[in-house]
Amino acid sequence: MRKALSPIFASLVILAIVTVLFIPVFIWTTGLTAQTQSFWATSSLIAVERIVIEEVNLRSGNTACTIYVRNIGKTAIIIDDIFISASDGPLHIYDRTEFDADPHSVAQGDLIAVTIPDLGFIPMKEETYSVGVYTTRGIGDTYQTVA
């Protein structure tokens, strides 16, 4: 005659199996929650980050350009990229190493003059140019001007 497991020992075995199976689920959900928290933290910063281009000084025959950008958001911003393109011309991309922005971090409400000392092309008279300015978080504004 064979003996069965006692009910107490059987309950302990089931409890151990459930605990071992629960550990990976717990680790996965904890990591998922941490990723969700970082996503919402970044999203909240992006939601309060806003800029506006107030003026662009792009003159025909001049290879320099000054762009006036105001931070209208609720957090400090850093200008990261500038795009300039003619209506039928190529897109010119400038990163932080190719323009002068002082200060680098712009507080809420402040105006900054961003100067590109060498555009790499000469703006044509009466040509319409589109200028885009973007922050490190990808928030930006565009402005159209005639050289």
Secondary structure, DSSP 8 states (H G I E B T S, - for coil): ------HHHHHHHHHHHHHHHHHHHHHHHHHHHHHHHHHHHHHHHHHT--EEEEEEEE-TT-S-EEEEEEE-SSS-EEEEEEEEEESSS-EEEEEGGGSEESSSEE-TT-EEEEEES--SS---TT-EEEEEEEETTS-EEEEEEE-
